[in-house]
Amino acid sequence: MSAKTAAGGPKPATSEFLISRTFEARREKVWKAFAKDMKSWFTPKGFTVKQAELDFRPGGTYHYCFVTPNGQEMWGKAAYREITEPERLVWINSFSDEAGAVARNPWQETWPLELLTTVTFAEENGKTALSIQWIPIDPTEEERKTFDACHDSMNGGWTGTLDKLEAYLAKA
């Protein structure tokens, strides 16, 4: 017997994670924050960037090391798949080791190894509507369940990151 949604249809294998925010900045300015200066704002609230290397092109990567509030290092990588300026970015997001190899989440062994990240930038009367979609790539059943159970945590992490982007845009 399969799970059903409230509408009665089959439940998707994985529920995508979506978060959106409208910024008081033109789309080109928000795009530039992603394309040129992620190290200045792209961390959850309370985290800092220890190291970051950005190769912003299809096939390039953003390889970074965050430091958590308690001093633990966390390596990660975005491998760019699509860059459509100034409308859309698509990358494969993963935890990594210092050399950039895909690694398991240091706090959650059953977290999916890779996530497809799609960011869209829409111009709306001089403001920018930003949307971020995350979905696991080929997750195991256990990884899917972990991802689905962590939406509140992801919302908190992304909200803090978008708060930092908002502050960055206000100063830029």
N, CA, C and O atoms as a DFTB+ gen file, in Angstrom:
688 C
 N C O
     1  1       0.848      -1.183       0.000
     2  2       0.000       0.000       0.000
     3  2       0.889       1.240       0.000
     4  3       1.783       1.362       0.837
     5  1       0.651       2.147      -0.921
     6  2       1.506       3.320      -1.020
     7  2       0.908       4.489      -0.249
     8  3      -0.301       4.571      -0.030
     9  1       1.803       5.394       0.158
    10  2       1.355       6.602       0.857
    11  2       0.606       7.496      -0.116
    12  3       0.887       7.502      -1.314
    13  1      -0.344       8.245       0.409
    14  2      -1.130       9.159      -0.415
    15  2      -0.958      10.583       0.094
    16  3      -0.771      10.814       1.289
    17  1      -1.023      11.523      -0.824
    18  2      -1.016      12.936      -0.441
    19  2      -2.421      13.327      -0.014
    20  3      -3.354      12.539      -0.164
    21  1      -2.586      14.535       0.518
    22  2      -3.900      15.012       0.934
    23  2      -4.882      14.999      -0.236
    24  3      -6.082      14.805      -0.038
    25  1      -4.380      15.203      -1.444
    26  2      -5.243      15.220      -2.629
    27  2      -5.581      13.804      -3.101
    28  3      -6.384      13.634      -4.018
    29  1      -4.976      12.791      -2.482
    30  2      -5.300      11.425      -2.831
    31  2      -4.366      10.788      -3.846
    32  3      -4.478       9.592      -4.116
    33  1      -3.447      11.558      -4.414
    34  2      -2.511      11.007      -5.384
    35  2      -1.334      10.335      -4.702
    36  3      -1.209      10.392      -3.479
    37  1      -0.468       9.700      -5.481
    38  2       0.695       9.058      -4.888
    39  2       1.662      10.088      -4.305
    40  3       1.818      11.183      -4.844
    41  1       2.294       9.731      -3.221
    42  2       3.277      10.606      -2.586
    43  2       4.564      10.563      -3.399
    44  3       5.009       9.479      -3.775
    45  1       5.187      11.741      -3.686
    46  2       6.446      11.714      -4.439
    47  2       7.530      10.987      -3.667
    48  3       7.504      10.939      -2.438
    49  1       8.490      10.418      -4.399
    50  2       9.577       9.671      -3.768
    51  2      10.374      10.558      -2.829
    52  3      10.829      10.094      -1.784
    53  1      10.549      11.799      -3.172
    54  2      11.256      12.768      -2.345
    55  2      10.538      14.093      -2.485
    56  3      10.177      14.506      -3.587
    57  1      10.337      14.751      -1.366
    58  2       9.737      16.073      -1.470
    59  2      10.851      17.084      -1.664
    60  3      11.805      17.127      -0.887
    61  1      10.728      17.887      -2.689
    62  2      11.734      18.910      -2.927
    63  2      11.676      19.928      -1.805
    64  3      10.648      20.094      -1.149
    65  1      12.790      20.602      -1.595
    66  2      12.834      21.699      -0.635
    67  2      12.867      22.997      -1.429
    68  3      13.685      23.158      -2.334
    69  1      11.978      23.916      -1.087
    70  2      11.904      25.208      -1.760
    71  2      11.955      26.331      -0.733
    72  3      11.351      26.240       0.336
    73  1      12.680      27.383      -1.069
    74  2      12.666      28.591      -0.254
    75  2      12.795      29.781      -1.200
    76  3      13.523      29.727      -2.191
    77  1      12.080      30.849      -0.879
    78  2      12.087      32.042      -1.728
    79  2      12.191      33.283      -0.864
    80  3      11.797      33.292       0.302
    81  1      12.725      34.320      -1.463
    82  2      12.799      35.622      -0.786
    83  2      12.874      36.693      -1.855
    84  3      13.475      36.484      -2.909
    85  1      12.259      37.850      -1.586
    86  2      12.367      39.004      -2.472
    87  2      13.312      40.005      -1.832
    88  3      13.163      40.365      -0.664
    89  1      14.288      40.450      -2.616
    90  2      15.314      41.386      -2.143
    91  2      15.072      42.765      -2.741
    92  3      14.630      42.892      -3.883
    93  1      15.365      43.788      -1.959
    94  2      15.250      45.191      -2.397
    95  2      16.505      45.558      -3.186
    96  3      17.225      46.492      -2.833
    97  1      16.749      44.826      -4.235
    98  2      17.929      45.052      -5.082
    99  2      17.615      44.557      -6.482
   100  3      16.830      43.626      -6.662
   101  1      18.226      45.181      -7.461
   102  2      18.042      44.761      -8.852
   103  2      18.654      43.376      -9.061
   104  3      19.597      42.977      -8.377
   105  1      18.095      42.672     -10.012
   106  2      18.530      41.301     -10.290
   107  2      20.028      41.216     -10.573
   108  3      20.680      40.280     -10.112
   109  1      20.587      42.164     -11.316
   110  2      22.011      42.119     -11.658
   111  2      22.891      42.176     -10.402
   112  3      23.943      41.540     -10.344
   113  1      22.454      42.939      -9.410
   114  2      23.215      43.052      -8.162
   115  2      23.167      41.738      -7.368
   116  3      24.176      41.307      -6.810
   117  1      22.004      41.117      -7.325
   118  2      21.865      39.835      -6.618
   119  2      22.668      38.761      -7.357
   120  3      23.360      37.955      -6.734
   121  1      22.569      38.759      -8.677
   122  2      23.339      37.818      -9.485
   123  2      24.831      37.962      -9.203
   124  3      25.528      36.966      -9.014
   125  1      25.317      39.189      -9.176
   126  2      26.739      39.445      -8.947
   127  2      27.196      38.896      -7.583
   128  3      28.330      38.434      -7.451
   129  1      26.325      38.948      -6.582
   130  2      26.672      38.388      -5.270
   131  2      26.959      36.889      -5.368
   132  3      27.839      36.377      -4.676
   133  1      26.218      36.189      -6.227
   134  2      26.455      34.762      -6.449
   135  2      27.664      34.531      -7.349
   136  3      28.448      33.611      -7.115
   137  1      27.813      35.354      -8.365
   138  2      28.835      35.138      -9.386
   139  2      30.235      35.556      -8.955
   140  3      31.218      35.016      -9.463
   141  1      30.346      36.500      -8.033
   142  2      31.661      37.059      -7.726
   143  2      32.053      37.028      -6.260
   144  3      33.245      37.046      -5.956
   145  1      31.082      36.981      -5.323
   146  2      31.462      37.199      -3.927
   147  2      30.688      36.345      -2.925
   148  3      30.264      36.852      -1.887
   149  1      30.496      35.063      -3.216
   150  2      29.774      34.195      -2.278
   151  2      30.480      34.105      -0.935
   152  3      29.826      33.927       0.093
   153  1      31.808      34.224      -0.922
   154  2      32.544      34.077       0.339
   155  2      32.177      35.144       1.362
   156  3      32.426      34.965       2.554
   157  1      31.591      36.250       0.916
   158  2      31.219      37.326       1.839
   159  2      29.889      37.099       2.555
   160  3      29.590      37.790       3.529
   161  1      29.084      36.137       2.085
   162  2      27.762      35.986       2.693
   163  2      27.218      34.564       2.697
   164  3      26.282      34.286       3.447
   165  1      27.759      33.653       1.898
   166  2      27.147      32.341       1.692
   167  2      27.547      31.356       2.790
   168  3      28.369      30.465       2.577
   169  1      26.948      31.534       3.963
   170  2      27.078      30.587       5.076
   171  2      25.805      30.670       5.908
   172  3      25.115      31.689       5.882
   173  1      25.490      29.618       6.638
   174  2      24.402      29.749       7.607
   175  2      24.772      30.788       8.676
   176  3      25.949      31.082       8.889
   177  1      23.774      31.324       9.326
   178  2      23.989      32.318      10.378
   179  2      24.899      31.725      11.465
   180  3      24.711      30.588      11.897
   181  1      25.881      32.517      11.892
   182  2      26.800      32.085      12.936
   183  2      28.046      31.393      12.407
   184  3      29.015      31.230      13.148
   185  1      28.044      30.983      11.145
   186  2      29.195      30.332      10.532
   187  2      30.079      31.410       9.898
   188  3      29.610      32.500       9.571
   189  1      31.355      31.089       9.732
   190  2      32.273      31.971       9.017
   191  2      32.950      31.176       7.911
   192  3      32.941      29.945       7.922
   193  1      33.533      31.885       6.962
   194  2      34.248      31.238       5.863
   195  2      35.735      31.242       6.196
   196  3      36.330      32.298       6.413
   197  1      36.321      30.063       6.234
   198  2      37.762      29.942       6.465
   199  2      38.509      30.026       5.136
   200  3      39.556      30.664       5.033
   201  1      37.953      29.377       4.134
   202  2      38.599      29.318       2.821
   203  2      37.533      29.157       1.757
   204  3      36.533      28.474       1.976
   205  1      37.738      29.787       0.594
   206  2      36.778      29.658      -0.509
   207  2      37.482      29.913      -1.825
   208  3      38.228      30.882      -1.969
   209  1      37.235      29.033      -2.784
   210  2      37.761      29.190      -4.135
   211  2      36.589      29.097      -5.103
   212  3      35.865      28.101      -5.119
   213  1      36.405      30.141      -5.913
   214  2      35.291      30.209      -6.840
   215  2      35.793      30.177      -8.280
   216  3      36.592      31.017      -8.694
   217  1      35.309      29.190      -9.034
   218  2      35.548      29.087     -10.474
   219  2      34.163      29.090     -11.112
   220  3      33.588      28.034     -11.376
   221  1      33.634      30.288     -11.357
   222  2      32.244      30.483     -11.750
   223  2      32.084      30.328     -13.260
   224  3      32.186      31.289     -14.023
   225  1      31.832      29.093     -13.660
   226  2      31.589      28.746     -15.057
   227  2      30.988      27.345     -15.077
   228  3      31.216      26.572     -14.147
   229  1      30.220      26.996     -16.123
   230  2      29.749      25.610     -16.203
   231  2      30.954      24.669     -16.169
   232  3      31.903      24.849     -16.931
   233  1      30.919      23.685     -15.302
   234  2      32.051      22.781     -15.102
   235  2      32.988      23.250     -14.001
   236  3      33.850      22.488     -13.564
   237  1      32.838      24.487     -13.543
   238  2      33.652      25.023     -12.453
   239  2      33.038      24.673     -11.104
   240  3      31.984      24.042     -11.033
   241  1      33.710      25.090     -10.039
   242  2      33.235      24.782      -8.693
   243  2      33.386      25.978      -7.752
   244  3      34.149      26.912      -8.000
   245  1      32.639      25.904      -6.688
   246  2      32.841      26.757      -5.526
   247  2      33.179      25.790      -4.402
   248  3      32.307      25.070      -3.915
   249  1      34.445      25.769      -3.986
   250  2      34.921      24.864      -2.941
   251  2      35.217      25.707      -1.717
   252  3      35.950      26.693      -1.796
   253  1      34.649      25.322      -0.589
   254  2      34.709      26.192       0.582
   255  2      34.887      25.396       1.867
   256  3      34.628      24.194       1.932
   257  1      35.338      26.116       2.880
   258  2      35.416      25.582       4.234
   259  2      34.725      26.577       5.154
   260  3      35.152      27.725       5.271
   261  1      33.662      26.135       5.801
   262  2      32.973      26.939       6.800
   263  2      33.475      26.527       8.176
   264  3      33.918      25.397       8.380
   265  1      33.399      27.447       9.097
   266  2      33.689      27.147      10.498
   267  2      32.398      27.382      11.267
   268  3      31.805      28.459      11.202
   269  1      31.969      26.345      12.006
   270  2      30.728      26.423      12.771
   271  2      30.934      27.306      14.005
   272  3      32.072      27.609      14.365
   273  1      29.853      27.715      14.648
   274  2      29.995      28.527      15.855
   275  2      30.846      27.870      16.948
   276  3      31.459      28.570      17.754
   277  1      30.888      26.529      16.983
   278  2      31.706      25.854      17.997
   279  2      33.117      25.521      17.497
   280  3      33.860      24.798      18.162
   281  1      33.484      26.053      16.315
   282  2      34.849      25.906      15.816
   283  2      35.115      24.715      14.920
   284  3      36.257      24.511      14.507
   285  1      34.109      23.924      14.606
   286  2      34.292      22.754      13.739
   287  2      34.335      23.197      12.276
   288  3      33.542      24.039      11.853
   289  1      35.266      22.623      11.506
   290  2      35.345      22.905      10.073
   291  2      34.376      22.026       9.305
   292  3      34.164      20.863       9.647
   293  1      33.787      22.601       8.256
   294  2      32.869      21.880       7.391
   295  2      33.212      22.244       5.942
   296  3      33.056      23.394       5.533
   297  1      33.678      21.262       5.176
   298  2      34.022      21.484       3.773
   299  2      32.820      21.161       2.898
   300  3      32.038      20.259       3.201
   301  1      32.682      21.914       1.803
   302  2      31.605      21.670       0.860
   303  2      31.994      22.116      -0.528
   304  3      33.010      22.781      -0.734
   305  1      31.150      21.730      -1.487
   306  2      31.462      22.049      -2.875
   307  2      30.166      22.204      -3.671
   308  3      29.213      21.441      -3.505
   309  1      30.163      23.208      -4.531
   310  2      29.126      23.376      -5.538
   311  2      29.795      23.166      -6.888
   312  3      30.755      23.860      -7.222
   313  1      29.295      22.214      -7.660
   314  2      29.822      21.946      -9.001
   315  2      28.800      22.493     -10.002
   316  3      27.710      21.942     -10.156
   317  1      29.172      23.588     -10.681
   318  2      28.237      24.294     -11.556
   319  2      27.907      23.490     -12.810
   320  3      28.797      22.990     -13.498
   321  1      26.607      23.375     -13.092
   322  2      26.122      22.672     -14.272
   323  2      25.545      23.644     -15.294
   324  3      25.720      23.453     -16.498
   325  1      24.860      24.682     -14.825
   326  2      24.228      25.636     -15.733
   327  2      24.349      27.036     -15.148
   328  3      24.083      27.254     -13.966
   329  1      24.749      27.968     -15.981
   330  2      24.814      29.375     -15.597
   331  2      24.154      30.164     -16.723
   332  3      24.716      30.303     -17.809
   333  1      22.964      30.673     -16.454
   334  2      22.219      31.472     -17.425
   335  2      22.041      32.865     -16.821
   336  3      21.067      33.135     -16.119
   337  1      22.992      33.731     -17.105
   338  2      23.008      35.075     -16.512
   339  2      21.883      35.926     -17.061
   340  3      21.659      35.906     -18.271
   341  1      21.177      36.658     -16.257
   342  2      21.126      36.713     -14.793
   343  2      19.904      35.984     -14.234
   344  3      19.321      36.419     -13.241
   345  1      19.517      34.880     -14.867
   346  2      18.235      34.249     -14.564
   347  2      18.290      32.982     -13.736
   348  3      17.401      32.730     -12.923
   349  1      19.347      32.168     -13.939
   350  2      19.286      30.823     -13.351
   351  2      20.681      30.255     -13.136
   352  3      21.575      30.397     -13.970
   353  1      20.832      29.606     -11.985
   354  2      22.038      28.839     -11.665
   355  2      21.623      27.426     -11.290
   356  3      20.625      27.227     -10.597
   357  1      22.389      26.448     -11.749
   358  2      22.155      25.063     -11.360
   359  2      23.503      24.484     -10.974
   360  3      24.474      24.567     -11.726
   361  1      23.545      23.888      -9.775
   362  2      24.771      23.228      -9.349
   363  2      24.458      21.969      -8.551
   364  3      23.358      21.795      -8.027
   365  1      25.454      21.104      -8.477
   366  2      25.388      19.921      -7.632
   367  2      26.087      20.293      -6.334
   368  3      27.262      20.662      -6.334
   369  1      25.364      20.194      -5.236
   370  2      25.886      20.570      -3.925
   371  2      26.242      19.305      -3.149
   372  3      25.494      18.327      -3.154
   373  1      27.399      19.338      -2.481
   374  2      27.797      18.196      -1.659
   375  2      28.718      18.657      -0.545
   376  3      29.339      19.717      -0.625
   377  1      28.793      17.852       0.481
   378  2      29.875      18.011       1.437
   379  2      31.119      17.495       0.734
   380  3      31.022      16.704      -0.203
   381  1      32.281      17.937       1.179
   382  2      33.512      17.476       0.537
   383  2      34.609      17.366       1.580
   384  3      34.438      17.734       2.742
   385  1      35.734      16.851       1.126
   386  2      36.927      16.910       1.963
   387  2      37.750      18.121       1.519
   388  3      37.349      18.859       0.619
   389  1      38.886      18.313       2.151
   390  2      39.723      19.474       1.853
   391  2      40.188      19.502       0.403
   392  3      40.423      20.576      -0.152
   393  1      40.324      18.328      -0.218
   394  2      40.772      18.245      -1.608
   395  2      39.624      18.418      -2.604
   396  3      39.869      18.521      -3.807
   397  1      38.375      18.453      -2.126
   398  2      37.234      18.649      -3.016
   399  2      36.494      17.383      -3.390
   400  3      35.544      17.443      -4.171
   401  1      36.899      16.226      -2.856
   402  2      36.187      14.978      -3.149
   403  2      34.878      14.943      -2.354
   404  3      34.830      15.392      -1.209
   405  1      33.828      14.411      -2.963
   406  2      32.531      14.298      -2.299
   407  2      32.698      13.477      -1.027
   408  3      33.371      12.446      -1.016
   409  1      32.070      13.958       0.048
   410  2      32.165      13.292       1.350
   411  2      30.793      13.259       2.013
   412  3      29.882      13.984       1.614
   413  1      30.660      12.429       3.005
   414  2      29.427      12.340       3.790
   415  2      29.282      13.556       4.697
   416  3      30.273      14.145       5.129
   417  1      28.060      13.915       4.975
   418  2      27.744      14.953       5.952
   419  2      28.385      14.551       7.288
   420  3      28.144      13.443       7.768
   421  1      29.194      15.423       7.896
   422  2      29.887      15.039       9.131
   423  2      28.958      14.850      10.327
   424  3      29.362      14.248      11.322
   425  1      27.730      15.346      10.256
   426  2      26.809      15.242      11.390
   427  2      25.661      14.296      11.129
   428  3      24.969      13.901      12.068
   429  1      25.435      13.919       9.880
   430  2      24.262      13.113       9.524
   431  2      24.669      12.124       8.432
   432  3      24.638      12.442       7.244
   433  1      25.044      10.938       8.853
   434  2      25.575       9.923       7.939
   435  2      24.587       9.552       6.828
   436  3      25.006       9.132       5.750
   437  1      23.296       9.702       7.074
   438  2      22.296       9.303       6.081
   439  2      21.822      10.475       5.219
   440  3      20.831      10.343       4.501
   441  1      22.508      11.614       5.278
   442  2      22.194      12.747       4.411
   443  2      22.572      12.365       2.975
   444  3      23.594      11.707       2.779
   445  1      21.788      12.751       1.972
   446  2      22.146      12.424       0.579
   447  2      23.533      12.954       0.207
   448  3      23.924      14.038       0.640
   449  1      24.261      12.198      -0.586
   450  2      25.608      12.611      -0.999
   451  2      25.580      13.868      -1.855
   452  3      26.438      14.739      -1.709
   453  1      24.599      13.970      -2.748
   454  2      24.554      15.118      -3.653
   455  2      23.123      15.651      -3.768
   456  3      22.149      14.899      -3.744
   457  1      23.038      16.972      -3.891
   458  2      21.751      17.642      -4.068
   459  2      21.806      18.486      -5.327
   460  3      22.795      19.173      -5.579
   461  1      20.750      18.434      -6.114
   462  2      20.618      19.320      -7.261
   463  2      20.063      20.641      -6.733
   464  3      18.983      20.679      -6.144
   465  1      20.804      21.711      -6.949
   466  2      20.423      23.043      -6.479
   467  2      20.084      23.899      -7.685
   468  3      20.898      24.050      -8.596
   469  1      18.883      24.459      -7.692
   470  2      18.460      25.353      -8.767
   471  2      18.065      26.680      -8.140
   472  3      17.193      26.735      -7.273
   473  1      18.715      27.749      -8.588
   474  2      18.442      29.093      -8.088
   475  2      17.926      29.922      -9.255
   476  3      18.560      29.987     -10.309
   477  1      16.768      30.560      -9.062
   478  2      16.227      31.423     -10.099
   479  2      16.145      32.853      -9.569
   480  3      15.880      33.085      -8.390
   481  1      16.380      33.804     -10.474
   482  2      16.406      35.228     -10.176
   483  2      15.378      35.902     -11.085
   484  3      15.541      35.896     -12.306
   485  1      14.326      36.480     -10.512
   486  2      13.297      37.137     -11.317
   487  2      13.223      38.618     -10.940
   488  3      13.109      38.967      -9.765
   489  1      13.290      39.467     -11.940
   490  2      13.183      40.922     -11.740
   491  2      11.716      41.280     -11.552
   492  3      10.865      40.895     -12.353
   493  1      11.427      42.025     -10.478
   494  2      10.053      42.444     -10.201
   495  2      10.057      43.895      -9.719
   496  3      10.255      44.152      -8.532
   497  1       9.840      44.841     -10.632
   498  2       9.761      46.265     -10.286
   499  2      10.986      46.752      -9.514
   500  3      10.849      47.413      -8.484
   501  1      12.167      46.431     -10.002
   502  2      13.402      46.870      -9.364
   503  2      13.830      46.023      -8.192
   504  3      14.865      46.295      -7.583
   505  1      13.063      45.004      -7.859
   506  2      13.406      44.056      -6.793
   507  2      13.742      42.716      -7.439
   508  3      13.512      42.514      -8.631
   509  1      14.288      41.807      -6.639
   510  2      14.622      40.480      -7.158
   511  2      13.942      39.409      -6.327
   512  3      14.138      39.323      -5.115
   513  1      13.138      38.592      -6.997
   514  2      12.544      37.412      -6.371
   515  2      13.507      36.255      -6.608
   516  3      13.742      35.851      -7.747
   517  1      14.054      35.734      -5.530
   518  2      15.026      34.638      -5.588
   519  2      14.349      33.371      -5.087
   520  3      13.708      33.383      -4.036
   521  1      14.485      32.285      -5.828
   522  2      13.941      30.995      -5.411
   523  2      15.043      29.956      -5.460
   524  3      15.837      29.920      -6.400
   525  1      15.085      29.110      -4.438
   526  2      16.076      28.041      -4.358
   527  2      15.333      26.724      -4.196
   528  3      14.454      26.587      -3.345
   529  1      15.703      25.763      -5.026
   530  2      15.119      24.423      -4.973
   531  2      16.252      23.428      -4.728
   532  3      17.305      23.496      -5.361
   533  1      16.017      22.513      -3.808
   534  2      16.972      21.439      -3.514
   535  2      16.257      20.112      -3.668
   536  3      15.131      19.944      -3.201
   537  1      16.916      19.174      -4.324
   538  2      16.374      17.818      -4.415
   539  2      17.543      16.838      -4.471
   540  3      18.506      17.067      -5.203
   541  1      17.469      15.746      -3.701
   542  2      18.563      14.770      -3.716
   543  2      18.713      14.102      -5.079
   544  3      17.735      13.905      -5.800
   545  1      19.937      13.763      -5.413
   546  2      20.240      13.031      -6.637
   547  2      20.438      11.560      -6.280
   548  3      21.324      11.219      -5.497
   549  1      19.620      10.703      -6.851
   550  2      19.688       9.252      -6.646
   551  2      19.855       8.857      -5.176
   552  3      20.786       8.126      -4.839
   553  1      18.964       9.331      -4.297
   554  2      19.115       8.968      -2.887
   555  2      18.689       7.527      -2.620
   556  3      17.846       6.966      -3.320
   557  1      19.293       6.952      -1.594
   558  2      18.780       5.683      -1.089
   559  2      17.468       5.990      -0.367
   560  3      17.146       7.157      -0.141
   561  1      16.726       4.973      -0.012
   562  2      15.478       5.189       0.726
   563  2      15.763       5.892       2.056
   564  3      15.023       6.791       2.453
   565  1      16.818       5.491       2.733
   566  2      17.169       6.113       4.008
   567  2      17.586       7.576       3.822
   568  3      17.215       8.430       4.627
   569  1      18.350       7.868       2.772
   570  2      18.742       9.251       2.483
   571  2      17.517      10.104       2.139
   572  3      17.422      11.255       2.564
   573  1      16.601       9.550       1.388
   574  2      15.368      10.262       1.048
   575  2      14.587      10.616       2.306
   576  3      14.127      11.747       2.459
   577  1      14.439       9.651       3.204
   578  2      13.712       9.890       4.453
   579  2      14.412      10.960       5.297
   580  3      13.753      11.817       5.886
   581  1      15.733      10.909       5.354
   582  2      16.480      11.920       6.103
   583  2      16.249      13.299       5.504
   584  3      15.966      14.253       6.229
   585  1      16.369      13.409       4.185
   586  2      16.149      14.687       3.512
   587  2      14.741      15.211       3.798
   588  3      14.572      16.373       4.166
   589  1      13.748      14.367       3.631
   590  2      12.368      14.784       3.842
   591  2      12.129      15.223       5.289
   592  3      11.353      16.145       5.539
   593  1      12.790      14.567       6.234
   594  2      12.612      14.894       7.651
   595  2      13.347      16.172       8.066
   596  3      13.082      16.711       9.141
   597  1      14.255      16.656       7.239
   598  2      15.097      17.801       7.608
   599  2      14.648      19.129       7.005
   600  3      15.407      20.097       7.050
   601  1      13.459      19.211       6.451
   602  2      13.017      20.460       5.817
   603  2      13.030      21.643       6.787
   604  3      13.428      22.742       6.401
   605  1      12.606      21.444       8.023
   606  2      12.638      22.559       8.985
   607  2      14.060      23.037       9.228
   608  3      14.310      24.241       9.289
   609  1      14.985      22.112       9.365
   610  2      16.393      22.469       9.563
   611  2      16.955      23.187       8.338
   612  3      17.675      24.177       8.473
   613  1      16.626      22.690       7.143
   614  2      17.083      23.339       5.910
   615  2      16.507      24.741       5.809
   616  3      17.197      25.669       5.386
   617  1      15.249      24.899       6.193
   618  2      14.622      26.217       6.167
   619  2      15.382      27.179       7.079
   620  3      15.624      28.327       6.707
   621  1      15.756      26.714       8.269
   622  2      16.527      27.553       9.190
   623  2      17.887      27.919       8.634
   624  3      18.302      29.074       8.722
   625  1      18.590      26.945       8.058
   626  2      19.916      27.213       7.491
   627  2      19.855      28.182       6.322
   628  3      20.622      29.143       6.256
   629  1      18.931      27.919       5.395
   630  2      18.809      28.805       4.231
   631  2      18.300      30.189       4.629
   632  3      18.725      31.189       4.051
   633  1      17.396      30.260       5.608
   634  2      16.911      31.569       6.055
   635  2      18.069      32.402       6.593
   636  3      18.178      33.587       6.278
   637  1      18.933      31.791       7.400
   638  2      20.100      32.503       7.903
   639  2      21.033      32.945       6.785
   640  3      21.568      34.053       6.821
   641  1      21.228      32.087       5.797
   642  2      22.077      32.428       4.652
   643  2      21.464      33.593       3.869
   644  3      22.174      34.524       3.488
   645  1      20.162      33.545       3.629
   646  2      19.505      34.621       2.892
   647  2      19.478      35.922       3.696
   648  3      19.513      37.007       3.116
   649  1      19.416      35.822       5.018
   650  2      19.545      37.018       5.860
   651  2      20.915      37.661       5.645
   652  3      21.032      38.883       5.561
   653  1      21.951      36.818       5.558
   654  2      23.301      37.339       5.329
   655  2      23.420      37.955       3.935
   656  3      24.096      38.969       3.760
   657  1      22.765      37.345       2.943
   658  2      22.760      37.925       1.601
   659  2      22.061      39.285       1.626
   660  3      22.540      40.235       1.007
   661  1      20.959      39.386       2.317
   662  2      20.220      40.649       2.408
   663  2      21.100      41.744       3.023
   664  3      21.120      42.872       2.529
   665  1      21.818      41.421       4.086
   666  2      22.723      42.401       4.726
   667  2      23.860      42.780       3.776
   668  3      24.240      43.948       3.690
   669  1      24.397      41.792       3.066
   670  2      25.469      42.041       2.099
   671  2      24.975      42.996       0.997
   672  3      25.674      43.946       0.642
   673  1      23.794      42.748       0.468
   674  2      23.242      43.584      -0.602
   675  2      23.002      45.021      -0.117
   676  3      23.180      45.972      -0.877
   677  1      22.605      45.171       1.134
   678  2      22.343      46.504       1.681
   679  2      23.627      47.327       1.758
   680  3      23.584      48.554       1.660
   681  1      24.771      46.658       1.933
   682  2      26.060      47.351       2.042
   683  2      26.759      47.529       0.708
   684  3      27.563      48.447       0.545
   685  1      26.457      46.654      -0.256
   686  2      27.171      46.643      -1.545
   687  2      26.771      47.790      -2.448
   688  3      27.286      47.909      -3.560
